[in-house]
Amino acid sequence: MGDTVGSAAIDDDEWQQATDLAASLGPKVCEWILELTSDAGLHLHSIEKRVKSRPHAEQKIVNKVRGDYSLKDMTDILGVRIITFFPDEIDVVASLIEQEFDVDRGNSVDKRALLDPDRFGYLSLHYVVRVQREQCSLRDFKKYQNFRFEIQIRTILQHAWAEIEHDLGYKSKEELPSGFQRRFSRLAGLLELADTEFQQIRGDLQNYQAEVGNAVRDEPGDVPVNRDSISAFISESDLIRRLDAKLAKEIYGDTRIAGKPSRKYASRLAVLLQEFGFESVGQIENSLRGREALFVAFLAQYKALQQRETVPVGGCLLFYLMLEAALRPEEEGRRLLSQITSTLSYEKARARAAAAKVEAEAG
């Protein structure tokens, strides 16, 4: 036993039973919440669990004004913390928690609603819950039926604030030296603004991604080269489909072409195309159309490479950039080609381009 006043209020057997329940329930709850959020299409930053230490539990009992407060009243022996990327995801997670758990409304609090202008901190949503009776039966959770625990939901930035605040050791504005209160409030406001702005940026990017395909089809000359525009271009262009088919036949023996470009591949293409000086999707399309016969002849200079199960949609663009590098002045061409591949020398690329030019002109 500890020698604080509160330590005498905790029976050893009672403490062991409570912490054993918390330790075994924590991983199950985390797995369950990950399943719920995944099914809802939500990607969490992280989910954490912790079992309260005995010294903290004892101190909490000591600090309580109510004289009969004991371990049985404690609702946070198990704590689960869910960290989202954006503020609006907190409400999605909250809705899932309210559907799947019995919420103790009297002990739960939405600290986000504490909007005093001089509030201290940057606050999150706290639930005290039990596993629902029907879920206890379905999931074999009967031994946890009466066990209350805490679920916190906060964004990454809210979490960052809480961690720094905890490290500094000040839990209320009254504890702070007077000159620091305003600085803390300003900083909390900046983090809240950043949270809102990140959410707005996400929405604007989603709108851009939804609309960029139409822009690529209608006004490609006005669409700058970036990951999303290149992804839309190589997914929807008939010219790319035609050249990809030629690539698959000439080099990989009628290999299947992947249906959608990965973000990683579209990003790589966008960076390379910018390095080659392409500023818009229209410039890429015009260059491909102007040299289509030469490019097809360039592909014909390759002997069949090792068979592949698939080639990425838009794979023709990498080979087209090899041709582009071969047509550039030597110093520039060597530098650009080295960014695409280390297996093709500039001299060999130049030779293939020259042979392709002869074939294209003869054709």
N, C-alpha and C positions, 0 to 999 in steps of 0.2 A: 504494500500500500504506500501511496505517497503521503507526505505529511501536510498537504494543503487541507483546508477545511473541507473542500469538495471531495477529496479522495475517499473520505470515510463513507460517502454516500453511494459509492460504487462497489457492489458485491463482486468478488472475483468470478464466481460462476456465471453471474448475470452478464458481466462484461465479456467473458469468453463466448457465451452463447450469442450475444449480439454481434460481436465482431466476426465470428464464424459465419453467421448468416450473411453479413455484409460482404465478406470476402468471396463467398460462393455465388452470391446473387449478382455482384458487379459485372463479371464477364458475360453472364447470361443477358443482362439488360443491355449492355453495349452491343452485343451481337444482334439482339432483337431490334434495337433502334437503327442499327446499320441496315438491317433487312427492310425495315419500314421506310426509311428515307430513300434507299435504293429503288424500291418499288414505286416510290413517288417521283422518281426521276431527279432526285436531289443528291448532289455530290458534296459531302461534308469536308471541311478542312481536317477535323479530327474529332475523336470522342475519347474522353479520359474518365477514369474511375479512381477513387481513393477511399480508403477506410480511415476514419478519424482516429488519431492517436489518443492513447489514454490520458496523457498530460493535458491535451487540448480539451478533452471531454471533461476532465476534472475542473479545469479552469473555467469552462463554460458554466458548470454548476455553481462554482463559487461566485461568478459574476452575476448570476440571475438574482433579481430582487426578490422573486417569489420564493419563500422559504421551503416549500415542499417540492420544488423542481428537482427531478431525478433523471436517471438514465432512461427510464420508460417514457419520459416526455421528449427526449432528444430525437429530432427528425433528420439529422444529417450525419449519422454514424457512417452511412454510405453516401457518397456524393458522386454523381455522374455529371460531367461537363461536356456539353455539345458545342463545338465551335464551327460556325458557318462562315462562308466567305462574305455574304452580303446581308444587310439588315432585313430585307423582306423575306429572306429564308428563315429567319427566326420565327416568323408567324406560321410558316408552313410546318416547321418542326413542332411548334406549340400545338397546332391543330392535331397532329399525329399523336402527341403525348396525351392530349385531352381525350382522344378517341380510345386509346389503348390502355390507359391507366386511370385509376380512381384518384382524382385530384383533391387534396385537402385544401379547400379554398381559404380556410381561416389562417393557414400557415404559409400559403403561397403568395408571392408578390411580384408584380410587374414593375421593377424598379425603373424601367424606361419612362414610366408615367410621372416620375418625379421631376417635373420640368421647371423648378424654381430657377430664376435667372442666375442666382449665385450658388447653385447646387455644387456640391463637392463630388467629383468623380464622374465616371462615365459608365452607366449602369446597365444591367442585363436583366433577364427574365428568370425567376426562380420558382420552381414548383416543388411542393412536397407531395409525394404520391405513394400509392400502394398498387400492387399488381391486382387487376380486376379479378373477381371471384371466378368468372368463367375462364379467364386466361390461366388461372392457377390450375384448373382441371385440364385444360387443353395442353398446357406446357409442363405439366407435372411440377408446378410451383407451389404446391399446397403448403409447404413449410414456411413459405414467405408471405402467406396471405395477410397477416397482420403487421408486417414489417414495413414501416414508413422510411422513405429515403428521399434525398433531395436531387433534383435535376436542374442544372443551370444551362441556359442557352444564351450564347453571346457570339458576336462577330469576332474576327481576328483582331480588329483594332480595339474593341472593347476588352478583349482578353489581354492585349498588350498593355492597355491602361491599368487593368486590375493587377497584373503582375508587377509593373513598375511601382504602382501605389503600395502594393504589399511590401515590396523590397524597401521602399522609403520609410515605411512604418507608421504612416499617418492615416487613420481611418475616418476622420471627420475634419471639417474645416476649422472647428473650434480648437483642434490640437495644433494647427499650423501657426507659426509666427505670422503676425498680421500682414507683413509685407509680401507673403508668399501666396495668400489666398487668391488674389486676383490672377496671378500667373497660372495657378492650377486651373482656375475656371476658364481662362483663355485657351489653355492647352486642351482641356476637355472639349471645348467648342470646336477647335481645329480638327480633332479626331472625329467628332460627330459629322462635321462638314465633309471630311475625307471619306467616311463611310457612305454618306449619301451620294457623293460624286462618283465613287467607284460603282455604285449601283446604277447610276444614270449612264455612265460610260458603257457598262455591260449591256444595258437596254439599247443604247444607240448602236453599238456594234452588232447586236442581234438584228436590228432593223437594216443596217448596212448589208449584212450577209444575206438577208432575205431579198434585198433589192438589187444587189450588184450583178446578179445573173441577167436581169432585164437590161441593165446599163451596158453590159458586155455585148449583148445581142444588138441593141439599138444604136448605141453611140460608143463603140469601142475606143475611138480616138480620144475620148474624154475620160477614160477610166485609167487611173494610175496603176502601175504595177505594184501589187502587194500580195500577201498570202491569199486573201479572200478573192481578189479579182482573178488571180491565176488559177485558183481552184475552180472558180466558175467557168473560166475560159476553157480549160482542158476537159471539164466535165461535159460541156454543151456544144463545143465547136465541131462542126462536120469536118472541117479541115484537119483538126487534130485526130479525129476518129480515123480518117482516111490514112494519114501518115503513121499513126500507131499501128494500123493493120499492116501497112507496108513494112514497118520495123519488125513486127512479130513474125512476118513471113520470111523476110530476107535474112534476118539475123538469128532468130530463135526457132524457126521451123514451125510457123503457125501456132505459136504459143498463145494461150488465152490472155486477154487484156483485163486487168483488174477493173472492177466497176466504178470505184470512187477513189479519188486521190486522198492520201493521208495528209493531215495537217503538216507533218514533218516534211513530206515530199514537196508539197506546195510551197512551203516556206523556203526550202532549198532552191527550188526553181526561181522563186521571186528574187532571192538574193543574187543568184547568178545572172538573171536577166538584167537586173539593175546594174550589175558590174559590167555587163556588155554594153550598157548605154541605152537600153530600152526603157523608156519612161511611161509608155502607155500600152494597153493591150492592143490598140489599133496598130501601133508600130510593129509589134510582134507579128500580128496577122498579115500585115502588108509585106513584111520581110519574108515570111514563109511562102506566101502566094507568089511573090516575085522570083523566088528561087526554088520552087517546088520541084521542077524537073531536075535541076542540079542536085537537090537534096536526095531525091529518089535514086539518082545515079550514084551518089556518094554512099548510100546504104548498100547498093549492089556491090561496092568494092570490098565489103566485109565478107569473110568466109563465115559460115555458120558457127556461132559461138556455142558454148555448152547449153543444152536444153534447159529451159526454166519452166516452172509450172505456170507462172504468170509474169507479165511485165506490167509496171505501173501505167495507169492511164496518163497520157502526157509524156511518156518515156521518149517519144520522138523529139521532144524539145532538148533533151540532153545531147542527143546525137546531132541535132541541128546546131547547137552551140559549139560542138566540136568542129563542124564545118565552118562556122563563123570564125572560130579561133584560127583555123588554117588559112583563112582568107585575109586575116589582119597582118599588119607589119610584124616582122619576126619577134621583136622584143615584147610587144603587146600580146601577140598570139601565143607565145610560150607561157607568159604569165597567166593568161586567161585559161589556156588548156590545162595548166597544172591545177587549177581550181576545180576542174570537172573530173579529171582522171589522172592517175599516175601510171596507167598501163599503156597509154598511147602517146608516142613521142610526137613532137611538133613536125619532125621530118616526115614521119609516116602519114600524119594527117594531111600535110601539104601534098604528098604524093597521091593520096587517095582523092583529094580535092581536084588535083590536076587531071587525073584519069577520069573522074566524074564529069569534069567540064568537057572533055573530048567526047565522052559518050553522050552527054546531054545535047551537045551541039550537033552530033551526028544523027541523033534521034529526031 
